[in-house]
Amino acid sequence: MRIKPEEKNSWRHVWALAEVLGGQVQPVTHELLGIARELADTRGQQVWAVLLGAGTAGQAEELIAWGADRVLLVDEPQLRGFQDELEAGLLTRLIGKYQPDILLGAATARGRALMPRVAVLCETGLTADCTGLAIDPDSGDLLQTRPAFGGNILATIFSASHRPQLATVRPRVMRAREREEGRTGQVIREGLAAGDSPAMKRVLEVFQDRESVVNLGHAQIIVSGGRGVKSARGFDLLRALADKVGAAVGASRAAIDSGWISYAHQIGQTGQTVQSKVYIACGISGQIQHLVGMQSSDTIIAIDKDPDTPMMRLADIAIVGDLFEVIPEIIKEIDRV
């Protein structure tokens, strides 16, 4: 809602909306709590986790261990599955009651359905798919950074005259803090109210998609190829290296668009986001669309003929050379160990 400058101080604390799937809090929630903790500490405020679901009360204390000062819990049978109208109405009412300064959600299918509804009901803005969040030192407003214009630039967006400030964050872009055993906090229980939902629909049954996918998000090592791999046969060489080191195989959009490997392997703005321990980029120039999907990896190794590409400059270890000569030599060395 629109506010006057003198009303800003009445909106306090940073809320992180827990991502719940099948009644279980998902790991992206820990990432949201991590960045929420950073923002709240900068503002001298608290972190509140918002936990909506059915049968989720037993997970509230765990959110405190991951950084929440308070957990706003609504555990009701009607919240089984996902009903965006109901949750949006409920969340809007809680926002009006407690007046959070910032509300963060995950840029997942659930978050992308829910957060725009909340923004409309609260008459406030929403920045989606953020890859960076910070507090402006002068105004105290939330600085929300996201790729724009097809990923060709990074835009920083802020909301000076509306509260709460809403943003969704891409999974595996922000780092979770270490879990703190014995950390204490408060659980605040709320319930549903008659006006929370327009009762437009009801869930009859919930189905989980069991189709096999390439889950790069949990891979510790990823060997990824781009335009420099040159062909589908080139990815056979990357798979050989991946087999030697127990890695998953990823790809840039250029390789996907060329038909050399399936979309399930794509990493970047229009693919998956990863936080691997080791990321080996083979023949990837490193356009911003790809970098936003892997730049949080712990160690980045790049192999390319051109030493001046963005990926080579970003890499912790940059190997200048022909990947079709370098990778076989790496495999030989591994075999000697």
C-alpha angles and dihedrals in degrees: 000000000000114000138185119244092251090056095061095092092059089066107075142169135025118264124204115197109221114233107229123189122174090351093303128111109241126226093248086072089067089053091051090050090050095057091037088057091053093048094045093049090052090053096039090241139125131262116234122192114208111211116188122174149084117286094001100120092101091062097056096090090051090061089057089055088055094055111285119134092195134015117211101207128194109175108175133148089232089066093065109128114358126302108173096193092053095045092045092053092046094047092047091054092049090049090054091050100046102023103216118201094216134018119194126192135174120265090234130122088271095047093045090054097043108037098057089053090052091048091053094046091048092043091231138119131268129203110201131205096014118188096184137029130184141153119252105238093215105042101021089229122143112259107212118194123195138154113267139184093034092318094299093121138021114237124201113209130187137177112220101171107032134070142237100036107222127200138161119214127211112245115255093017096096121052121238117231121239114278110254113215114215095019111152132216143141130273114211115196121211131173139208121278130209093251097050096092134034087214092234094150145358130217113245099179139352120225124193119214106237096180112135113252136175103259103200092161093081098040115119093201126030128187107199132186135202140176090311091068085073100200148014088268088057089064089059087069090051090049090052090055091044091053091053095053100032094250137150121237120241135175144200122244091256090063092045093049089050089058095239095126136006125273091247087078096053118124122192143054094327094034136040127322116224139191101191125168090235127020117189111195113197117192093341115140093201109238114186091254089063098037094059088061099053112014092104092066113122098234123018120197118187128193117192142134091231113070093193102063118119090247093053091049091049095047124104087212118027118190114195109208149079108303089215088062099034100049096052088052090051090051091050090052091049090051090053092057 
